Amino acid sequence: MLSATSRIVSTNKRFVYHRVLQRSVAEAVSDRFQFDPVNAQKTFKKTHDHSTMFKIERYFSAAMIPFLPASYFIHGPAMDTALALAITLHVHWGVHGVMSGPVSYILSICLLAGLLHFNTYDVGITKAFEMVWSL
């Protein structure tokens, strides 16, 4: 009889322990922080206005449409430098949309350095485009 009583007590202890564990997990889950975007906007300082940046990127891309054909007809160091800056900025925004961090900045700096080196010590971007299309 004593062994039967001890089995019932041990079974009840496991059952009670399981219920306590369930309650404590449920309380821990309900007490977790819930993200509220309205309070987040009030609490945190806005560091970037992404909608304005999106518009700037789109306007810049639209402005490059006539700029690229114009660079075919207008040669010179000023156009080469403007084209190098425009291409670098456009590529930087595109790469930054895919991966953020120091990699996008390093890639953009290397691209700008390469294009400016090509403009200075070689024929330049606009003359190179003309040479490619004349083939």
N, CA, C and O atoms as a GROMACS GRO file, in nm:
protein
  540
    1MET      N    1   0.082  -0.118   0.000
    1MET     CA    2   0.000   0.000   0.000
    1MET      C    3   0.088   0.126   0.000
    1MET      O    4   0.055   0.226  -0.064
    2LEU      N    5   0.195   0.118   0.069
    2LEU     CA    6   0.284   0.233   0.075
    2LEU      C    7   0.346   0.262  -0.062
    2LEU      O    8   0.363   0.378  -0.100
    3SER      N    9   0.381   0.157  -0.134
    3SER     CA   10   0.438   0.179  -0.267
    3SER      C   11   0.336   0.236  -0.364
    3SER      O   12   0.372   0.318  -0.448
    4ALA      N   13   0.212   0.196  -0.354
    4ALA     CA   14   0.107   0.250  -0.440
    4ALA      C   15   0.084   0.397  -0.410
    4ALA      O   16   0.064   0.476  -0.501
    5THR      N   17   0.088   0.434  -0.283
    5THR     CA   18   0.070   0.574  -0.246
    5THR      C   19   0.187   0.659  -0.296
    5THR      O   20   0.167   0.770  -0.344
    6SER      N   21   0.306   0.607  -0.286
    6SER     CA   22   0.421   0.684  -0.333
    6SER      C   23   0.418   0.701  -0.484
    6SER      O   24   0.463   0.803  -0.536
    7ARG      N   25   0.365   0.601  -0.557
    7ARG     CA   26   0.351   0.617  -0.703
    7ARG      C   27   0.252   0.727  -0.737
    7ARG      O   28   0.277   0.807  -0.827
    8ILE      N   29   0.143   0.732  -0.668
    8ILE     CA   30   0.042   0.835  -0.694
    8ILE      C   31   0.100   0.973  -0.665
    8ILE      O   32   0.079   1.067  -0.741
    9VAL      N   33   0.171   0.984  -0.554
    9VAL     CA   34   0.231   1.112  -0.518
    9VAL      C   35   0.335   1.154  -0.622
    9VAL      O   36   0.340   1.270  -0.661
   10SER      N   37   0.419   1.060  -0.666
   10SER     CA   38   0.520   1.095  -0.766
   10SER      C   39   0.455   1.132  -0.899
   10SER      O   40   0.503   1.222  -0.968
   11THR      N   41   0.347   1.064  -0.935
   11THR     CA   42   0.275   1.099  -1.058
   11THR      C   43   0.214   1.237  -1.045
   11THR      O   44   0.220   1.316  -1.139
   12ASN      N   45   0.156   1.266  -0.931
   12ASN     CA   46   0.096   1.398  -0.910
   12ASN      C   47   0.203   1.507  -0.911
   12ASN      O   48   0.178   1.617  -0.961
   13LYS      N   49   0.321   1.478  -0.855
   13LYS     CA   50   0.428   1.577  -0.857
   13LYS      C   51   0.469   1.610  -1.001
   13LYS      O   52   0.489   1.727  -1.035
   14ARG      N   53   0.480   1.507  -1.084
   14ARG     CA   54   0.514   1.533  -1.224
   14ARG      C   55   0.405   1.614  -1.292
   14ARG      O   56   0.434   1.705  -1.370
   15PHE      N   57   0.280   1.580  -1.264
   15PHE     CA   58   0.169   1.651  -1.324
   15PHE      C   59   0.167   1.797  -1.279
   15PHE      O   60   0.147   1.888  -1.360
   16VAL      N   61   0.187   1.818  -1.149
   16VAL     CA   62   0.188   1.954  -1.095
   16VAL      C   63   0.308   2.030  -1.151
   16VAL      O   64   0.294   2.146  -1.190
   17TYR      N   65   0.423   1.967  -1.156
   17TYR     CA   66   0.542   2.032  -1.210
   17TYR      C   67   0.520   2.069  -1.357
   17TYR      O   68   0.562   2.176  -1.401
   18HIS      N   69   0.455   1.980  -1.432
   18HIS     CA   70   0.428   2.008  -1.573
   18HIS      C   71   0.335   2.129  -1.586
   18HIS      O   72   0.355   2.213  -1.674
   19ARG      N   73   0.233   2.139  -1.499
   19ARG     CA   74   0.142   2.253  -1.503
   19ARG      C   75   0.214   2.383  -1.467
   19ARG      O   76   0.191   2.487  -1.529
   20VAL      N   77   0.300   2.378  -1.367
   20VAL     CA   78   0.376   2.496  -1.328
   20VAL      C   79   0.468   2.540  -1.441
   20VAL      O   80   0.481   2.659  -1.471
   21LEU      N   81   0.531   2.443  -1.503
   21LEU     CA   82   0.619   2.473  -1.616
   21LEU      C   83   0.541   2.535  -1.730
   21LEU      O   84   0.586   2.630  -1.794
   22GLN      N   85   0.422   2.479  -1.757
   22GLN     CA   86   0.338   2.535  -1.864
   22GLN      C   87   0.300   2.679  -1.833
   22GLN      O   88   0.308   2.765  -1.921
   23ARG      N   89   0.259   2.706  -1.710
   23ARG     CA   90   0.219   2.840  -1.671
   23ARG      C   91   0.336   2.938  -1.681
   23ARG      O   92   0.319   3.050  -1.728
   24SER      N   93   0.454   2.896  -1.637
   24SER     CA   94   0.568   2.987  -1.640
   24SER      C   95   0.612   3.017  -1.784
   24SER      O   96   0.654   3.129  -1.813
   25VAL      N   97   0.602   2.918  -1.872
   25VAL     CA   98   0.635   2.943  -2.013
   25VAL      C   99   0.533   3.036  -2.075
   25VAL      O  100   0.569   3.126  -2.150
   26ALA      N  101   0.405   3.015  -2.044
   26ALA     CA  102   0.301   3.102  -2.099
   26ALA      C  103   0.318   3.245  -2.050
   26ALA      O  104   0.298   3.339  -2.127
   27GLU      N  105   0.354   3.262  -1.924
   27GLU     CA  106   0.377   3.397  -1.872
   27GLU      C  107   0.499   3.461  -1.937
   27GLU      O  108   0.499   3.581  -1.967
   28ALA      N  109   0.602   3.383  -1.959
   28ALA     CA  110   0.723   3.437  -2.021
   28ALA      C  111   0.696   3.479  -2.164
   28ALA      O  112   0.748   3.581  -2.210
   29VAL      N  113   0.615   3.402  -2.235
   29VAL     CA  114   0.582   3.436  -2.373
   29VAL      C  115   0.493   3.559  -2.377
   29VAL      O  116   0.511   3.645  -2.464
   30SER      N  117   0.397   3.569  -2.287
   30SER     CA  118   0.307   3.684  -2.289
   30SER      C  119   0.377   3.812  -2.243
   30SER      O  120   0.336   3.921  -2.281
   31ASP      N  121   0.482   3.799  -2.161
   31ASP     CA  122   0.554   3.917  -2.114
   31ASP      C  123   0.660   3.965  -2.213
   31ASP      O  124   0.725   4.066  -2.188
   32ARG      N  125   0.678   3.894  -2.324
   32ARG     CA  126   0.778   3.935  -2.422
   32ARG      C  127   0.743   4.070  -2.482
   32ARG      O  128   0.626   4.110  -2.484
   33PHE      N  129   0.844   4.139  -2.529
   33PHE     CA  130   0.826   4.269  -2.592
   33PHE      C  131   0.754   4.252  -2.725
   33PHE      O  132   0.795   4.171  -2.809
   34GLN      N  133   0.648   4.325  -2.745
   34GLN     CA  134   0.576   4.325  -2.871
   34GLN      C  135   0.612   4.453  -2.946
   34GLN      O  136   0.603   4.562  -2.888
   35PHE      N  137   0.650   4.443  -3.072
   35PHE     CA  138   0.692   4.559  -3.150
   35PHE      C  139   0.569   4.641  -3.189
   35PHE      O  140   0.474   4.587  -3.245
   36ASP      N  141   0.573   4.767  -3.159
   36ASP     CA  142   0.466   4.859  -3.194
   36ASP      C  143   0.526   4.969  -3.282
   36ASP      O  144   0.603   5.051  -3.232
   37PRO      N  145   0.494   4.971  -3.411
   37PRO     CA  146   0.559   5.069  -3.499
   37PRO      C  147   0.523   5.214  -3.466
   37PRO      O  148   0.604   5.303  -3.490
   38VAL      N  149   0.404   5.238  -3.412
   38VAL     CA  150   0.366   5.375  -3.378
   38VAL      C  151   0.452   5.427  -3.263
   38VAL      O  152   0.504   5.538  -3.269
   39ASN      N  153   0.468   5.345  -3.159
   39ASN     CA  154   0.554   5.386  -3.048
   39ASN      C  155   0.700   5.393  -3.090
   39ASN      O  156   0.775   5.475  -3.038
   40ALA      N  157   0.740   5.308  -3.182
   40ALA     CA  158   0.878   5.311  -3.228
   40ALA      C  159   0.908   5.442  -3.299
   40ALA      O  160   1.016   5.498  -3.282
   41GLN      N  161   0.813   5.492  -3.378
   41GLN     CA  162   0.835   5.620  -3.444
   41GLN      C  163   0.842   5.734  -3.344
   41GLN      O  164   0.918   5.829  -3.362
   42LYS      N  165   0.762   5.724  -3.238
   42LYS     CA  166   0.764   5.830  -3.137
   42LYS      C  167   0.891   5.823  -3.052
   42LYS      O  168   0.947   5.926  -3.014
   43THR      N  169   0.935   5.701  -3.023
   43THR     CA  170   1.048   5.683  -2.932
   43THR      C  171   1.182   5.710  -2.999
   43THR      O  172   1.264   5.785  -2.946
   44PHE      N  173   1.203   5.651  -3.116
   44PHE     CA  174   1.333   5.658  -3.180
   44PHE      C  175   1.340   5.776  -3.276
   44PHE      O  176   1.243   5.808  -3.344
   45LYS      N  177   1.455   5.840  -3.279
   45LYS     CA  178   1.478   5.951  -3.371
   45LYS      C  179   1.490   5.895  -3.512
   45LYS      O  180   1.555   5.793  -3.535
   46LYS      N  181   1.426   5.963  -3.605
   46LYS     CA  182   1.434   5.918  -3.744
   46LYS      C  183   1.574   5.950  -3.798
   46LYS      O  184   1.615   6.066  -3.803
   47THR      N  185   1.645   5.845  -3.836
   47THR     CA  186   1.779   5.866  -3.889
   47THR      C  187   1.777   5.879  -4.041
   47THR      O  188   1.858   5.953  -4.097
   48HIS      N  189   1.687   5.810  -4.107
   48HIS     CA  190   1.679   5.815  -4.252
   48HIS      C  191   1.533   5.827  -4.293
   48HIS      O  192   1.446   5.762  -4.236
   49ASP      N  193   1.509   5.910  -4.393
   49ASP     CA  194   1.377   5.916  -4.452
   49ASP      C  195   1.383   5.835  -4.580
   49ASP      O  196   1.426   5.885  -4.684
   50HIS      N  197   1.340   5.710  -4.573
   50HIS     CA  198   1.358   5.618  -4.684
   50HIS      C  199   1.271   5.655  -4.804
   50HIS      O  200   1.310   5.628  -4.918
   51SER      N  201   1.154   5.714  -4.781
   51SER     CA  202   1.070   5.750  -4.895
   51SER      C  203   1.136   5.861  -4.977
   51SER      O  204   1.129   5.859  -5.100
   52THR      N  205   1.197   5.957  -4.911
   52THR     CA  206   1.267   6.064  -4.984
   52THR      C  207   1.387   6.009  -5.059
   52THR      O  208   1.413   6.048  -5.172
   53MET      N  209   1.460   5.919  -4.995
   53MET     CA  210   1.577   5.859  -5.061
   53MET      C  211   1.534   5.777  -5.182
   53MET      O  212   1.603   5.776  -5.284
   54PHE      N  213   1.421   5.708  -5.171
   54PHE     CA  214   1.369   5.630  -5.283
   54PHE      C  215   1.336   5.721  -5.401
   54PHE      O  216   1.367   5.688  -5.516
   55LYS      N  217   1.274   5.835  -5.373
   55LYS     CA  218   1.241   5.930  -5.479
   55LYS      C  219   1.367   5.987  -5.544
   55LYS      O  220   1.374   6.000  -5.666
   56ILE      N  221   1.467   6.020  -5.462
   56ILE     CA  222   1.592   6.074  -5.516
   56ILE      C  223   1.659   5.972  -5.607
   56ILE      O  224   1.709   6.007  -5.714
   57GLU      N  225   1.661   5.845  -5.565
   57GLU     CA  226   1.721   5.740  -5.649
   57GLU      C  227   1.647   5.727  -5.781
   57GLU      O  228   1.710   5.711  -5.886
   58ARG      N  229   1.516   5.733  -5.779
   58ARG     CA  230   1.438   5.719  -5.903
   58ARG      C  231   1.457   5.838  -5.995
   58ARG      O  232   1.472   5.820  -6.116
   59TYR      N  233   1.457   5.960  -5.940
   59TYR     CA  234   1.479   6.078  -6.022
   59TYR      C  235   1.620   6.077  -6.083
   59TYR      O  236   1.639   6.114  -6.198
   60PHE      N  237   1.716   6.034  -6.004
   60PHE     CA  238   1.854   6.026  -6.053
   60PHE      C  239   1.864   5.923  -6.166
   60PHE      O  240   1.933   5.948  -6.266
   61SER      N  241   1.798   5.810  -6.151
   61SER     CA  242   1.799   5.708  -6.257
   61SER      C  243   1.732   5.761  -6.383
   61SER      O  244   1.779   5.735  -6.494
   62ALA      N  245   1.623   5.834  -6.366
   62ALA     CA  246   1.555   5.892  -6.483
   62ALA      C  247   1.642   5.999  -6.549
   62ALA      O  248   1.639   6.014  -6.671
   63ALA      N  249   1.718   6.074  -6.471
   63ALA     CA  250   1.807   6.176  -6.527
   63ALA      C  251   1.924   6.115  -6.602
   63ALA      O  252   1.981   6.179  -6.690
   64MET      N  253   1.961   5.993  -6.568
   64MET     CA  254   2.072   5.927  -6.638
   64MET      C  255   2.033   5.880  -6.778
   64MET      O  256   2.120   5.856  -6.861
   65ILE      N  257   1.903   5.868  -6.805
   65ILE     CA  258   1.859   5.820  -6.937
   65ILE      C  259   1.906   5.916  -7.048
   65ILE      O  260   1.964   5.867  -7.144
   66PRO      N  261   1.884   6.047  -7.040
   66PRO     CA  262   1.938   6.134  -7.145
   66PRO      C  263   2.088   6.163  -7.127
   66PRO      O  264   2.155   6.202  -7.222
   67PHE      N  265   2.138   6.145  -7.006
   67PHE     CA  266   2.278   6.176  -6.978
   67PHE      C  267   2.374   6.080  -7.048
   67PHE      O  268   2.478   6.122  -7.098
   68LEU      N  269   2.339   5.953  -7.053
   68LEU     CA  270   2.427   5.855  -7.117
   68LEU      C  271   2.439   5.875  -7.268
   68LEU      O  272   2.551   5.872  -7.319
   69PRO      N  273   2.329   5.896  -7.343
   69PRO     CA  274   2.348   5.925  -7.486
   69PRO      C  275   2.419   6.059  -7.512
   69PRO      O  276   2.492   6.073  -7.609
   70ALA      N  277   2.396   6.157  -7.424
   70ALA     CA  278   2.464   6.285  -7.441
   70ALA      C  279   2.615   6.270  -7.424
   70ALA      O  280   2.693   6.340  -7.488
   71SER      N  281   2.655   6.178  -7.338
   71SER     CA  282   2.798   6.157  -7.318
   71SER      C  283   2.864   6.093  -7.440
   71SER      O  284   2.986   6.099  -7.455
   72TYR      N  285   2.786   6.031  -7.527
   72TYR     CA  286   2.841   5.974  -7.650
   72TYR      C  287   2.884   6.085  -7.745
   72TYR      O  288   2.982   6.070  -7.819
   73PHE      N  289   2.811   6.196  -7.744
   73PHE     CA  290   2.840   6.305  -7.837
   73PHE      C  291   2.931   6.412  -7.778
   73PHE      O  292   2.999   6.484  -7.852
   74ILE      N  293   2.934   6.424  -7.647
   74ILE     CA  294   3.015   6.527  -7.581
   74ILE      C  295   3.133   6.458  -7.513
   74ILE      O  296   3.115   6.382  -7.418
   75HIS      N  297   3.254   6.486  -7.563
   75HIS     CA  298   3.374   6.425  -7.506
   75HIS      C  299   3.450   6.528  -7.424
   75HIS      O  300   3.438   6.649  -7.447
   76GLY      N  301   3.527   6.480  -7.331
   76GLY     CA  302   3.612   6.568  -7.254
   76GLY      C  303   3.624   6.521  -7.110
   76GLY      O  304   3.549   6.435  -7.065
   77PRO      N  305   3.720   6.579  -7.040
   77PRO     CA  306   3.743   6.537  -6.901
   77PRO      C  307   3.626   6.568  -6.808
   77PRO      O  308   3.600   6.492  -6.715
   78ALA      N  309   3.556   6.678  -6.833
   78ALA     CA  310   3.442   6.713  -6.746
   78ALA      C  311   3.330   6.610  -6.760
   78ALA      O  312   3.273   6.566  -6.660
   79MET      N  313   3.299   6.573  -6.884
   79MET     CA  314   3.194   6.473  -6.906
   79MET      C  315   3.238   6.337  -6.853
   79MET      O  316   3.157   6.263  -6.798
   80ASP      N  317   3.366   6.303  -6.869
   80ASP     CA  318   3.416   6.175  -6.817
   80ASP      C  319   3.403   6.169  -6.664
   80ASP      O  320   3.363   6.067  -6.608
   81THR      N  321   3.438   6.279  -6.598
   81THR     CA  322   3.429   6.282  -6.452
   81THR      C  323   3.284   6.278  -6.406
   81THR      O  324   3.251   6.207  -6.311
   82ALA      N  325   3.197   6.353  -6.473
   82ALA     CA  326   3.054   6.351  -6.437
   82ALA      C  327   2.995   6.213  -6.458
   82ALA      O  328   2.916   6.165  -6.376
   83LEU      N  329   3.033   6.149  -6.566
   83LEU     CA  330   2.984   6.014  -6.594
   83LEU      C  331   3.038   5.914  -6.492
   83LEU      O  332   2.965   5.824  -6.449
   84ALA      N  333   3.164   5.927  -6.452
   84ALA     CA  334   3.220   5.838  -6.351
   84ALA      C  335   3.148   5.854  -6.217
   84ALA      O  336   3.118   5.755  -6.151
   85LEU      N  337   3.120   5.978  -6.179
   85LEU     CA  338   3.048   6.001  -6.054
   85LEU      C  339   2.905   5.948  -6.060
   85LEU      O  340   2.857   5.887  -5.965
   86ALA      N  341   2.837   5.971  -6.174
   86ALA     CA  342   2.699   5.924  -6.187
   86ALA      C  343   2.690   5.772  -6.186
   86ALA      O  344   2.603   5.715  -6.121
   87ILE      N  345   2.780   5.707  -6.258
   87ILE     CA  346   2.780   5.560  -6.260
   87ILE      C  347   2.812   5.504  -6.122
   87ILE      O  348   2.749   5.408  -6.078
   88THR      N  349   2.908   5.564  -6.055
   88THR     CA  350   2.945   5.516  -5.921
   88THR      C  351   2.830   5.532  -5.822
   88THR      O  352   2.802   5.441  -5.745
   89LEU      N  353   2.764   5.646  -5.824
   89LEU     CA  354   2.652   5.669  -5.733
   89LEU      C  355   2.537   5.574  -5.763
   89LEU      O  356   2.476   5.520  -5.671
   90HIS      N  357   2.507   5.554  -5.890
   90HIS     CA  358   2.399   5.464  -5.929
   90HIS      C  359   2.429   5.320  -5.887
   90HIS      O  360   2.342   5.250  -5.835
   91VAL      N  361   2.551   5.277  -5.909
   91VAL     CA  362   2.591   5.140  -5.871
   91VAL      C  363   2.593   5.127  -5.719
   91VAL      O  364   2.555   5.023  -5.665
   92HIS      N  365   2.638   5.231  -5.649
   92HIS     CA  366   2.643   5.225  -5.503
   92HIS      C  367   2.503   5.207  -5.445
   92HIS      O  368   2.483   5.124  -5.356
   93TRP      N  369   2.406   5.283  -5.494
   93TRP     CA  370   2.269   5.268  -5.444
   93TRP      C  371   2.213   5.130  -5.475
   93TRP      O  372   2.141   5.072  -5.394
   94GLY      N  373   2.247   5.077  -5.591
   94GLY     CA  374   2.200   4.942  -5.625
   94GLY      C  375   2.262   4.835  -5.538
   94GLY      O  376   2.192   4.745  -5.491
   95VAL      N  377   2.392   4.843  -5.517
   95VAL     CA  378   2.460   4.744  -5.433
   95VAL      C  379   2.418   4.760  -5.287
   95VAL      O  380   2.404   4.661  -5.215
   96HIS      N  381   2.399   4.884  -5.244
   96HIS     CA  382   2.359   4.908  -5.106
   96HIS      C  383   2.219   4.853  -5.077
   96HIS      O  384   2.188   4.819  -4.963
   97GLY      N  385   2.135   4.845  -5.180
   97GLY     CA  386   2.004   4.784  -5.163
   97GLY      C  387   2.012   4.634  -5.144
   97GLY      O  388   1.924   4.575  -5.081
   98VAL      N  389   2.116   4.573  -5.196
   98VAL     CA  390   2.131   4.428  -5.185
   98VAL      C  391   2.209   4.391  -5.060
   98VAL      O  392   2.168   4.301  -4.986
   99MET      N  393   2.320   4.459  -5.035
   99MET     CA  394   2.400   4.429  -4.916
   99MET      C  395   2.444   4.560  -4.853
   99MET      O  396   2.492   4.651  -4.922
  100SER      N  397   2.429   4.568  -4.724
  100SER     CA  398   2.473   4.689  -4.656
  100SER      C  399   2.597   4.656  -4.573
  100SER      O  400   2.630   4.540  -4.549
  101GLY      N  401   2.661   4.760  -4.531
  101GLY     CA  402   2.782   4.740  -4.453
  101GLY      C  403   2.901   4.798  -4.525
  101GLY      O  404   2.886   4.869  -4.624
  102PRO      N  405   3.018   4.767  -4.477
  102PRO     CA  406   3.138   4.826  -4.536
  102PRO      C  407   3.170   4.773  -4.675
  102PRO      O  408   3.244   4.837  -4.749
  103VAL      N  409   3.114   4.658  -4.713
  103VAL     CA  410   3.145   4.600  -4.844
  103VAL      C  411   3.096   4.692  -4.956
  103VAL      O  412   3.168   4.713  -5.054
  104SER      N  413   2.975   4.745  -4.942
  104SER     CA  414   2.923   4.832  -5.048
  104SER      C  415   3.004   4.960  -5.061
  104SER      O  416   3.025   5.009  -5.172
  105TYR      N  417   3.050   5.015  -4.949
  105TYR     CA  418   3.131   5.136  -4.954
  105TYR      C  419   3.269   5.110  -5.015
  105TYR      O  420   3.318   5.189  -5.095
  106ILE      N  421   3.329   5.000  -4.978
  106ILE     CA  422   3.460   4.964  -5.034
  106ILE      C  423   3.449   4.941  -5.184
  106ILE      O  424   3.534   4.986  -5.260
  107LEU      N  425   3.343   4.871  -5.226
  107LEU     CA  426   3.322   4.847  -5.368
  107LEU      C  427   3.301   4.977  -5.444
  107LEU      O  428   3.355   4.994  -5.553
  108SER      N  429   3.224   5.069  -5.387
  108SER     CA  430   3.199   5.197  -5.454
  108SER      C  431   3.326   5.281  -5.463
  108SER      O  432   3.350   5.346  -5.565
  109ILE      N  433   3.406   5.281  -5.358
  109ILE     CA  434   3.531   5.358  -5.360
  109ILE      C  435   3.627   5.300  -5.465
  109ILE      O  436   3.692   5.375  -5.538
  110CYS      N  437   3.635   5.168  -5.471
  110CYS     CA  438   3.722   5.104  -5.572
  110CYS      C  439   3.672   5.133  -5.713
  110CYS      O  440   3.752   5.156  -5.804
  111LEU      N  441   3.541   5.132  -5.733
  111LEU     CA  442   3.485   5.162  -5.865
  111LEU      C  443   3.516   5.305  -5.906
  111LEU      O  444   3.560   5.329  -6.019
  112LEU      N  445   3.495   5.399  -5.815
  112LEU     CA  446   3.524   5.539  -5.847
  112LEU      C  447   3.673   5.560  -5.874
  112LEU      O  448   3.710   5.631  -5.968
  113ALA      N  449   3.758   5.498  -5.794
  113ALA     CA  450   3.902   5.511  -5.816
  113ALA      C  451   3.942   5.452  -5.951
  113ALA      O  452   4.024   5.510  -6.022
  114GLY      N  453   3.884   5.339  -5.986
  114GLY     CA  454   3.915   5.277  -6.115
  114GLY      C  455   3.869   5.361  -6.233
  114GLY      O  456   3.941   5.376  -6.331
  115LEU      N  457   3.747   5.415  -6.223
  115LEU     CA  458   3.696   5.498  -6.333
  115LEU      C  459   3.776   5.628  -6.347
  115LEU      O  460   3.806   5.671  -6.458
  116LEU      N  461   3.809   5.690  -6.234
  116LEU     CA  462   3.888   5.813  -6.242
  116LEU      C  463   4.030   5.785  -6.294
  116LEU      O  464   4.086   5.867  -6.366
  117HIS      N  465   4.085   5.673  -6.257
  117HIS     CA  466   4.217   5.633  -6.310
  117HIS      C  467   4.208   5.610  -6.460
  117HIS      O  468   4.297   5.650  -6.535
  118PHE      N  469   4.100   5.545  -6.504
  118PHE     CA  470   4.080   5.521  -6.647
  118PHE      C  471   4.064   5.653  -6.722
  118PHE      O  472   4.115   5.669  -6.833
  119ASN      N  473   3.992   5.748  -6.661
  119ASN     CA  474   3.974   5.879  -6.725
  119ASN      C  475   4.105   5.956  -6.733
  119ASN      O  476   4.129   6.027  -6.831
  120THR      N  477   4.188   5.944  -6.632
  120THR     CA  478   4.311   6.023  -6.627
  120THR      C  479   4.422   5.964  -6.713
  120THR      O  480   4.488   6.036  -6.787
  121TYR      N  481   4.443   5.834  -6.704
  121TYR     CA  482   4.560   5.771  -6.767
  121TYR      C  483   4.527   5.692  -6.894
  121TYR      O  484   4.616   5.629  -6.951
  122ASP      N  485   4.403   5.696  -6.937
  122ASP     CA  486   4.366   5.627  -7.061
  122ASP      C  487   4.279   5.721  -7.143
  122ASP      O  488   4.283   5.842  -7.122
  123VAL      N  489   4.200   5.668  -7.235
  123VAL     CA  490   4.124   5.753  -7.326
  123VAL      C  491   4.003   5.818  -7.261
  123VAL      O  492   3.954   5.919  -7.313
  124GLY      N  493   3.954   5.766  -7.151
  124GLY     CA  494   3.834   5.820  -7.086
  124GLY      C  495   3.712   5.736  -7.119
  124GLY      O  496   3.711   5.660  -7.215
  125ILE      N  497   3.609   5.751  -7.038
  125ILE     CA  498   3.489   5.668  -7.054
  125ILE      C  499   3.417   5.699  -7.185
  125ILE      O  500   3.378   5.608  -7.257
  126THR      N  501   3.399   5.828  -7.216
  126THR     CA  502   3.322   5.863  -7.335
  126THR      C  503   3.394   5.819  -7.462
  126THR      O  504   3.330   5.769  -7.555
  127LYS      N  505   3.522   5.838  -7.468
  127LYS     CA  506   3.599   5.794  -7.586
  127LYS      C  507   3.600   5.642  -7.595
  127LYS      O  508   3.597   5.586  -7.705
  128ALA      N  509   3.605   5.574  -7.481
  128ALA     CA  510   3.601   5.427  -7.481
  128ALA      C  511   3.467   5.376  -7.533
  128ALA      O  512   3.462   5.278  -7.608
  129PHE      N  513   3.356   5.443  -7.494
  129PHE     CA  514   3.225   5.405  -7.548
  129PHE      C  515   3.222   5.422  -7.699
  129PHE      O  516   3.172   5.337  -7.772
  130GLU      N  517   3.276   5.533  -7.745
  130GLU     CA  518   3.278   5.558  -7.890
  130GLU      C  519   3.362   5.452  -7.962
  130GLU      O  520   3.325   5.407  -8.070
  131MET      N  521   3.474   5.414  -7.903
  131MET     CA  522   3.558   5.312  -7.965
  131MET      C  523   3.488   5.176  -7.968
  131MET      O  524   3.503   5.101  -8.065
  132VAL      N  525   3.411   5.144  -7.865
  132VAL     CA  526   3.337   5.016  -7.863
  132VAL      C  527   3.229   5.016  -7.970
  132VAL      O  528   3.212   4.917  -8.041
  133TRP      N  529   3.155   5.127  -7.983
  133TRP     CA  530   3.046   5.131  -8.080
  133TRP      C  531   3.095   5.146  -8.223
  133TRP      O  532   3.019   5.120  -8.317
  134SER      N  533   3.220   5.185  -8.242
  134SER     CA  534   3.271   5.198  -8.379
  134SER      C  535   3.320   5.066  -8.437
  134SER      O  536   3.353   5.058  -8.555
  135LEU      N  537   3.325   4.962  -8.355
  135LEU     CA  538   3.372   4.831  -8.404
  135LEU      C  539   3.278   4.773  -8.503
  135LEU      O  540   3.302   4.664  -8.554
   0.00000   0.00000   0.00000
